[in-house]
Amino acid sequence: MTAVTDKTQPTSQHKGQHNAQHRLPGPVPASKGKRPPGTRDARRRLVVIGNGMAGARAVEEILARGGAEQFTITMFGDEPYGNYNRIMLSHVLSGEESDADIFLNSLHWYQDNNITLHAGVRVERIDRFTKYVFANNGHVVPYDVLIIATGSQSFMPPMDGLYTPSGSIKPGVFTFRTIDDTRNMVKHAQDEGHPSDRRRRAVVIGGGLLGLEAARGLQSHGIDVDVVHSGGHLMNAQMGPDGGAILRRSVEALGIRVHTGSRTTAVLGTDKVTGVRLRDRPDIDCDMVVVAAGIRPNVDVAVLSGLHVERAIVVDDQLRVVDEDDIYAVGECVQHRGEVYGLVAPLWEQAVVLANHVTGADSAAAYLGSRIATKLKVAGVEVASMGLQGPERETDEHIVFSEPSRGVFKSIVIRDNKMVGATLLGDSRKVAYLTQAFDKGLPLPEERIALMFDLGGPGEEQGVAELNDDAQVCNCNGVSKKSLVDAVKGGCNTVAGAMDATRAGKGCGSCKLLVKQVVEWAADGDVAEDPAASYYVPGVPLDKASLMAAIRKQGLRSVSSVFAALAPGSAEDAKSKMGLASLMKMMLADQYIDERDARFINDRVHANIQRDGTFSVVPQMKGGVTSVQQLRRIADVAEKHNIPLIKLTGGQRIDLLGVPKEDLPQVWADLDMPSGYAYGKSFRTVKTCVGKDFCRYGTGDSTRLGIDIESRFQGIEAPAKLKLAVSGCPRNCAESLVKDVGVVAVEGGRWEIYVGGAAGAHIRKGDLLATVDDPEEVKVLTGRFMQYYRENANWLERTYSFVPRVGIDHIRAVVVDDAEGLADGLDAAMQASVDSYMDPWTERDDPLTPGQFRTSLPLTVLPQVPVR
Amino acid sequence: MNAGFNLGPVDQIPFGEGRAFGVDGEQVAVFRLRDGSLRALSAVCPHKGGPIADGTIDQDLVLCPLHQNAFSLDTGCSTTGAEPLTSYDVQMDNHQNIILRTAAR
């Protein structure tokens, strides 16, 4: 190999201190599999030049495919060690890890796998015709298959004074490539021989990833560091100038001086380093120079041996060196489709394809290049970069967020609604999601800002790839990430299919987005488009608008008639019944033919089923206002029926829990109060504060308005439950800002109406719909909004999802400004629903179906029947 | 096989719903499908003890009301990964009575 490479190699005097465990003087002979002399090994001979991350990984992949049966394996490594993780060298430099910690394969691994390792031996030439490699220690080894994984070396930019007159590198000048480089730097940094009356100083040449890592590492040894970078901004390979400027601020805040756009022209000092000379700036005094100005592929052996080399060794999609049958190359020394990679991820991908070919495990495997997405911590600053740094075409969207004072910068490039590039600095929380979007071309949210930040809304776009297998995705049904992944691997290739199989997302539903992401991740982008995703209910293949239109057009009036007319094969679907029943009641009011079997049990018996199969009874208590008579009656009922638990609800009512189904009619009769609807997908309750009668801050009669709203809209069905509140002043004691509809009295006799708030499975502050003068107007707009929601929201879609989906501006236009001329229709439809209200608890006197309130409880003695 | 238990007239179960019966020491949910045919499964959900007779049904499945586990009305096998329910032979006699055999199929 050439002199340049030699100069970057460790000098031998340091070797004595190395950890003996990882070092060896000569070749490690294979300990097993030695055959008696004279027997012939039928296996082919695999020789690997290079024992770095690429070479060792390729061998690991080959072994994993049964390579040990096919090959005797011989490896040559330049460095006199086993195989270590080069990426971690910056941690060794900074002292965060010891050098022993970063070894990937100890020498035992080679012995255990029957690999002959020539460590500290360099291959100088390949004879590709006779198929021998020639090592610098005189070894000549034959091969049947050869893998070149010679990696890269540090690039030494031309400058004066780099070498001593004798030709060796000037003491105090270092490259940052190998474990020996790192050890030498640490030794130099800690050397007691330096004058202690001044702080030691180092100059790092190169402001890329490696240079900044070196700078930060040296700092941890108490050294003042200057970074000299010829590019216009730091890390110009990964980010554009804006990001680079912010990175510079962050790096400088650490106390590292940065000189960009400048070139080091000379290393000063006669026998050791005393400083550097810059092209256009004053000299910098220093005791140490670290050259981290990029890498160059090690191609000397390939060139000398007559292989096809351009910028690196040229390989095809099988990682085979061009025009060679038996020679492969892998890693940083490779040029594939014009690309030379300097990161680890492509190397792993290459090693897999190479191993598949060499072993014949998958001769169709092809390496098609890597999409580079990096996530690193550079000098303590989180950096992630993928794809384009900035827009390239006029039609490219470029979304940029820049907050220099916190060192945060985010830039995303979108082309044709696909993410084609991103840079994140200082805040990499969205990296996993963005990486997925980049790798798989996922559809992007319309609100682009959601790519950069988690907005207050349903679903957390957190990094599913980073979730542990046992992380619970669905907190209601206890479904782990692994269960979902297993379901996908087991053949569920739709989101709905995986949800059905695991029941993930079938509880409160707040995890649905996360479930979707896990499924998409597990399927590796191979998720079948789920046609049912847009259906209002799963069993009828129509979205809500089409479904409603079909029901109207065909004059359907019952759930069974909808199945008969609109479902495939006219098949009933249990999962669709409740949603259809709700929708048709909303559409048809008293024209609806109510089939009780279409209702969920709660709606059949007008109470909320509990875990033990008993029910909870919540009488109406409008606005949370009660009376002596009510309280006394409730107390009497609770006593008479031995109610196990009496509980105040969050909606300002009293809940009687543990009522057996068969007792419901009697409990209702004894209460003689209307239903509070604490069980349905319907209008539930209006929470109010004390209001102006008593509260000294109250500005509006919130209690009265709350009672009026509840009286008007009691029991109306909706796609999901509706919880309301009215507060008498902006102190908001009734929590109106986090309600489906929340009303706040403000000074001047005005009322603010908020919609789409939530404080349950999700937290969302409602959007201000309107501010009005008159409580009557509040009632009108509340009703009109709720009707618009009823007609347009998806089944089980709460307002906190519906409002942001449709957009508050659009809702305001329809509901407040009547921009679409819908207001009268909405008001009339709501009025029809209001008019058809009937307290369901009156069914106590005349059950609608036989055995409506008969127990289904396994807990109690069931009606016994005579034996025939 | 025994001759079966007469659970009484079929019209005690509304179309599309289920009712629970105690039969021979076992708790059985009997469903009357909208096509008029009958199905019978054990009445207790193996998942968390939910009352199966209170479930929503179609021609094929019953959904447990507590956590929406789904079970085949014909076989009792769950399509949502729960343990299976026991399936019983159930028929109507000439007098519109429900006849159930408890020896599990």
HADDOCK unambig.tbl for C-alpha pairs under 7 A between the chains (distance, minus, plus):
assign (segid A and resid 500 and name CA) (segid B and resid 80 and name CA) 6.03 0.50 0.50
assign (segid A and resid 501 and name CA) (segid B and resid 79 and name CA) 6.83 0.50 0.50
assign (segid A and resid 501 and name CA) (segid B and resid 80 and name CA) 4.82 0.50 0.50
assign (segid A and resid 501 and name CA) (segid B and resid 81 and name CA) 6.43 0.50 0.50
assign (segid A and resid 502 and name CA) (segid B and resid 80 and name CA) 6.13 0.50 0.50
assign (segid A and resid 502 and name CA) (segid B and resid 81 and name CA) 6.80 0.50 0.50
assign (segid A and resid 503 and name CA) (segid B and resid 80 and name CA) 6.62 0.50 0.50
assign (segid A and resid 572 and name CA) (segid B and resid 58 and name CA) 5.31 0.50 0.50
assign (segid A and resid 572 and name CA) (segid B and resid 59 and name CA) 6.45 0.50 0.50
assign (segid A and resid 573 and name CA) (segid B and resid 58 and name CA) 5.34 0.50 0.50
assign (segid A and resid 574 and name CA) (segid B and resid 56 and name CA) 5.78 0.50 0.50
assign (segid A and resid 574 and name CA) (segid B and resid 57 and name CA) 4.94 0.50 0.50
assign (segid A and resid 574 and name CA) (segid B and resid 58 and name CA) 4.82 0.50 0.50
assign (segid A and resid 574 and name CA) (segid B and resid 61 and name CA) 6.93 0.50 0.50
assign (segid A and resid 597 and name CA) (segid B and resid 16 and name CA) 5.01 0.50 0.50
assign (segid A and resid 597 and name CA) (segid B and resid 17 and name CA) 5.49 0.50 0.50
assign (segid A and resid 597 and name CA) (segid B and resid 56 and name CA) 6.94 0.50 0.50
assign (segid A and resid 600 and name CA) (segid B and resid 56 and name CA) 6.35 0.50 0.50
assign (segid A and resid 601 and name CA) (segid B and resid 54 and name CA) 5.90 0.50 0.50
assign (segid A and resid 601 and name CA) (segid B and resid 55 and name CA) 6.81 0.50 0.50
assign (segid A and resid 601 and name CA) (segid B and resid 65 and name CA) 6.89 0.50 0.50
assign (segid A and resid 611 and name CA) (segid B and resid 66 and name CA) 6.72 0.50 0.50
assign (segid A and resid 612 and name CA) (segid B and resid 50 and name CA) 6.98 0.50 0.50
assign (segid A and resid 613 and name CA) (segid B and resid 50 and name CA) 6.27 0.50 0.50
assign (segid A and resid 613 and name CA) (segid B and resid 51 and name CA) 6.17 0.50 0.50
assign (segid A and resid 849 and name CA) (segid B and resid 14 and name CA) 6.43 0.50 0.50
assign (segid A and resid 850 and name CA) (segid B and resid 12 and name CA) 5.42 0.50 0.50
assign (segid A and resid 850 and name CA) (segid B and resid 13 and name CA) 6.46 0.50 0.50
assign (segid A and resid 850 and name CA) (segid B and resid 14 and name CA) 6.50 0.50 0.50
assign (segid A and resid 851 and name CA) (segid B and resid 12 and name CA) 6.57 0.50 0.50
assign (segid A and resid 856 and name CA) (segid B and resid 19 and name CA) 6.47 0.50 0.50
assign (segid A and resid 856 and name CA) (segid B and resid 20 and name CA) 5.05 0.50 0.50
assign (segid A and resid 856 and name CA) (segid B and resid 51 and name CA) 5.63 0.50 0.50
assign (segid A and resid 856 and name CA) (segid B and resid 53 and name CA) 5.71 0.50 0.50
assign (segid A and resid 856 and name CA) (segid B and resid 54 and name CA) 6.35 0.50 0.50
assign (segid A and resid 857 and name CA) (segid B and resid 51 and name CA) 5.66 0.50 0.50
assign (segid A and resid 858 and name CA) (segid B and resid 27 and name CA) 6.79 0.50 0.50
assign (segid A and resid 858 and name CA) (segid B and resid 43 and name CA) 6.85 0.50 0.50
assign (segid A and resid 858 and name CA) (segid B and resid 44 and name CA) 6.25 0.50 0.50
assign (segid A and resid 858 and name CA) (segid B and resid 51 and name CA) 6.51 0.50 0.50
assign (segid A and resid 862 and name CA) (segid B and resid 21 and name CA) 6.05 0.50 0.50
assign (segid A and resid 862 and name CA) (segid B and resid 22 and name CA) 5.13 0.50 0.50
assign (segid A and resid 863 and name CA) (segid B and resid 21 and name CA) 6.29 0.50 0.50
assign (segid A and resid 863 and name CA) (segid B and resid 22 and name CA) 6.00 0.50 0.50
assign (segid A and resid 864 and name CA) (segid B and resid 22 and name CA) 5.28 0.50 0.50
assign (segid A and resid 864 and name CA) (segid B and resid 23 and name CA) 6.49 0.50 0.50
assign (segid A and resid 865 and name CA) (segid B and resid 7 and name CA) 6.04 0.50 0.50
assign (segid A and resid 865 and name CA) (segid B and resid 23 and name CA) 6.72 0.50 0.50
assign (segid A and resid 867 and name CA) (segid B and resid 5 and name CA) 5.55 0.50 0.50
assign (segid A and resid 867 and name CA) (segid B and resid 6 and name CA) 6.95 0.50 0.50
assign (segid A and resid 868 and name CA) (segid B and resid 5 and name CA) 5.56 0.50 0.50
assign (segid A and resid 868 and name CA) (segid B and resid 6 and name CA) 6.08 0.50 0.50
